[in-house]
């Protein structure tokens, strides 16, 4: 039940933060009274990331209430065997 514009996504080298703020206002004017209602709901999660991801290359997609974040892993360095003299 959240719009894409209500989601804030922050990614650093070691964590990803998802923050959602949803606001809604309703107003009703009738003879003899005036009613105004304001609702606010929030959500926050911070999750650690594994070593070796590239946060600057992250891509996010939001569709049908599902937020999908993809980050490429850094290529692992090959270890070469060294002969001891």
Secondary structure, DSSP 8 states (H G I E B T S, - for coil): ---GGGEEEEE-SSEEEEEEEEEEEEEEEETTEEEEEEEEEEEEEEEE--TTB-GGG-EEEEETTEEEEE--B------------
